[in-house]
Amino acid sequence: MKKCRICIQQFCRNTGLFILIYLISLSDIEAQQSSGWQNYREAEILQHSEPVVEWSKYHDEDTGYEVWQMTSNDSGAWATHFNTQSFTPDDQYLVFSSERTGNWQLFRVDLENGEIRQLTNVNSLNNASFTVHPNGEEVYFGFDGKLGRVNIHTGEIYHADFDVPVIFRRLISNDGRYTVVSSIDENSSTILLLSLLDVEIEAKLHWKGGTTLSLGVEWTGGISHTMLNPAYPWLVTFLPRSTHREETPYFDHQRDMSLPMKLRARVWIWDARTGEARPFLSMPYHYSNTHEAWGWDGERFFFFQKHAPGWVPNHIASVNKEGMDWQNHHSDDTLRLGHGSPSYDGEWFISDGQDPDRNPLRLINLETGQWKDLCWPDASISPGHAEQAHVHPSFSSSGNYVTYTSDKTGSPEVYVIPISQDVKDKLSK
């Protein structure tokens, strides 16, 4: 067993806030270290599954743009999150999860002929936690408290077991070497930076519950929305959880305008090289932020800035990886902008709207500010809705396609929009 590369005990002293970063000892690593990748017993499902085609194409009645509906199954499907890669780099396959077999499993759909084949047959798949590896050969996913990977061509499955259940958070570094998982129990939460070659722990942030900070704020120990910077994987953003108000499970004081700015950060950042965890992003007074995503080059951190109270006016904005150089990229005084993500080349942003049953999919040129609504997914986004009712758009790595989910037909289905060069040219002038 190699020694941990980052072993630090440090207090973060930032604007009067103090949090303990626990020493990472060799015994800690031995207690939580995975035994590496192991063959999974049911790796042959791809060869045994029969392909089906559910693909249909139509033109959006509001915009005229072509839309591909890739799935049509009453059990529902889910393909995307704004920090997930669902396409293979060559744009051959789109990966999605579906409950059509009686429980959630992963499937691939061929973008040339629409053939759908089943990839996994595992227990307790986390239907929203999967991503295509940058090598285009594998899909990494979370299931039954484990980290798994399946070969997208052969269906061969490997899994990594930990002594404690872990949650996979979708993002893999651009070089394919690192990811983060988290582990949560009644008393604490832990973020683990993993090397994917042999599932070795590179660094660990341990967050102990019950920590009382300045102004009487108390953490319950929870951590959510961990996001690894894809180009600088030692930088990991996350949202702490708190019990300070009933409306949200997050440590979210940003709507309390009586507090000083330094205590209103929703997003924190952990630097695994130094062990420091600190507040990262605070909104101006009368604003809050949601739905954050790293740019794929790692240089900028995007988010939605919303008026508080209320929602509009709202903006799509970003800061650099140091939390500086604030830029507003797009604004709307009436539409409630919601989820979105940048393209791999950093030139484009795709956003949905959050008005129930009437919401557009908006393509934005980040340099010129020009934009166009590509279609109207019209997802339900109703109170108490399932996550699959959100649009959650994202780009293929080539930038030639956008995928999203909508339940406008009655059940969540997976859609793709080809982005023509003509559309891009018009928005680049």
LINNORFEN-V655308 format. One record per backbone hydrogen bond with DSSP energy under -0.5 kcal/mol. CO is the residue of the C=O (numbers start at 1). NH is the residue of the N-H. E is the energy in kcal/mol with one decimal. If there is no record, write none. Layout:
{{CO:NH:E} {CO:NH:E}}
//
This chain:
{{6:8:-0.5} {10:21:-1.8} {11:13:-0.7} {12:14:-0.8} {14:17:-2.1} {17:14:-1.4} {19:12:-1.3} {20:22:-0.7} {21:10:-1.1} {23:25:-0.9} {25:29:-1.7} {26:30:-2.3} {27:31:-1.7} {28:32:-1.4} {29:33:-2.3} {38:159:-2.4} {41:43:-0.5} {44:47:-0.5} {44:48:-1.2} {45:49:-1.4} {52:116:-3.1} {56:69:-3.1} {58:67:-3.4} {60:64:-2.6} {65:60:-3.0} {67:58:-2.4} {67:69:-0.6} {68:70:-0.8} {68:416:-2.6} {69:56:-2.1} {73:76:-1.9} {76:99:-1.1} {78:97:-3.2} {81:84:-2.0} {84:86:-0.6} {85:132:-3.0} {86:95:-2.9} {88:91:-2.5} {92:111:-3.0} {93:88:-2.1} {94:109:-2.5} {96:107:-3.0} {97:78:-2.4} {98:105:-2.2} {99:102:-1.9} {103:101:-0.6} {104:125:-0.6} {105:98:-2.3} {106:119:-3.1} {106:120:-1.4} {107:96:-2.3} {108:117:-2.3} {109:94:-2.0} {110:114:-2.5} {114:54:-0.7} {115:110:-2.3} {116:52:-1.5} {117:108:-2.5} {124:144:-2.2} {125:127:-1.1} {126:129:-1.9} {128:130:-0.6} {129:142:-1.9} {131:140:-2.6} {133:136:-2.5} {137:152:-2.6} {137:153:-0.5} {138:133:-2.9} {139:150:-2.2} {140:131:-2.2} {141:148:-3.4} {142:126:-2.7} {143:146:-2.7} {145:166:-1.6} {146:143:-1.8} {146:148:-0.5} {147:160:-2.8} {148:141:-2.4} {149:158:-2.7} {150:139:-2.3} {151:155:-2.4} {156:151:-2.6} {157:40:-2.4} {158:149:-2.4} {159:38:-2.2} {160:147:-1.6} {161:35:-0.8} {166:168:-0.5} {167:182:-1.9} {169:171:-2.1} {171:180:-0.6} {173:176:-2.3} {177:196:-3.0} {178:173:-2.5} {179:194:-3.0} {180:169:-1.3} {181:192:-3.0} {182:167:-2.9} {183:190:-2.4} {187:209:-3.5} {188:185:-2.6} {189:207:-3.8} {190:183:-2.3} {191:193:-0.5} {191:205:-2.4} {192:181:-1.9} {192:194:-0.7} {193:202:-3.3} {193:203:-1.1} {194:179:-1.6} {194:196:-0.6} {195:199:-0.8} {195:200:-1.2} {199:34:-0.6} {200:195:-3.1} {200:202:-0.5} {202:5:-0.6} {202:6:-0.8} {203:193:-2.5} {204:206:-0.6} {205:191:-2.5} {205:207:-0.6} {206:22:-0.6} {206:208:-0.6} {207:189:-2.5} {208:211:-0.8} {211:213:-0.5} {211:219:-2.0} {213:216:-1.2} {214:217:-1.3} {217:213:-3.2} {218:243:-0.7} {219:210:-2.1} {222:241:-2.2} {224:239:-3.1} {227:237:-2.5} {228:230:-0.5} {230:174:-3.1} {232:235:-2.6} {234:236:-0.6} {234:272:-3.1} {235:229:-2.6} {236:270:-3.2} {237:227:-2.8} {238:240:-0.5} {238:268:-2.7} {239:224:-2.7} {240:251:-4.1} {241:220:-1.0} {245:248:-0.6} {249:242:-1.5} {250:252:-2.1} {251:253:-0.6} {253:256:-2.0} {255:257:-1.2} {256:259:-1.5} {260:263:-2.0} {261:264:-2.0} {267:280:-3.0} {267:281:-1.6} {268:238:-2.1} {269:278:-2.2} {270:236:-2.5} {270:272:-0.8} {271:274:-0.8} {271:275:-2.8} {271:276:-0.5} {276:271:-2.7} {278:269:-2.7} {281:266:-1.1} {281:267:-0.9} {284:287:-1.4} {286:308:-2.7} {288:306:-3.4} {290:304:-2.4} {293:302:-3.0} {295:298:-1.7} {299:321:-1.4} {300:295:-3.1} {300:302:-0.5} {301:319:-1.8} {302:293:-2.2} {303:305:-0.6} {303:317:-2.5} {304:290:-1.8} {304:306:-0.6} {305:315:-2.8} {306:288:-2.7} {311:307:-1.8} {313:307:-1.2} {314:332:-2.1} {315:305:-3.0} {315:317:-0.6} {316:329:-3.3} {316:330:-1.3} {317:303:-2.3} {318:327:-2.5} {319:301:-3.3} {320:323:-2.6} {324:320:-3.4} {327:318:-2.1} {327:329:-0.5} {330:316:-2.9} {332:314:-2.1} {335:337:-1.4} {336:354:-2.6} {339:352:-2.5} {341:350:-2.4} {343:346:-1.3} {347:366:-2.3} {347:367:-0.6} {348:343:-2.4} {349:364:-2.8} {350:341:-1.7} {351:362:-3.3} {352:338:-2.1} {354:356:-0.5} {355:358:-1.4} {359:378:-1.7} {360:353:-0.8} {360:362:-0.5} {361:374:-2.9} {361:375:-0.8} {362:351:-2.4} {363:372:-2.2} {364:349:-2.1} {364:366:-0.7} {365:369:-2.3} {370:365:-3.2} {372:363:-3.0} {372:374:-0.6} {375:361:-2.4} {375:377:-0.5} {379:357:-2.5} {382:385:-2.1} {386:389:-2.1} {387:390:-1.9} {391:405:-2.0} {394:403:-2.4} {396:399:-1.2} {400:419:-3.1} {401:396:-2.3} {402:417:-2.8} {403:394:-1.7} {404:415:-2.7} {406:413:-2.5} {407:410:-2.0} {412:77:-1.3} {413:406:-1.8} {414:70:-2.2} {414:71:-1.1} {415:404:-1.8} {416:68:-3.1} {417:402:-1.8} {418:420:-0.8} {420:424:-1.6} {421:425:-2.7} {422:426:-2.0} {423:427:-1.3} {424:428:-0.5} {425:428:-1.0} {426:429:-0.5}}
//
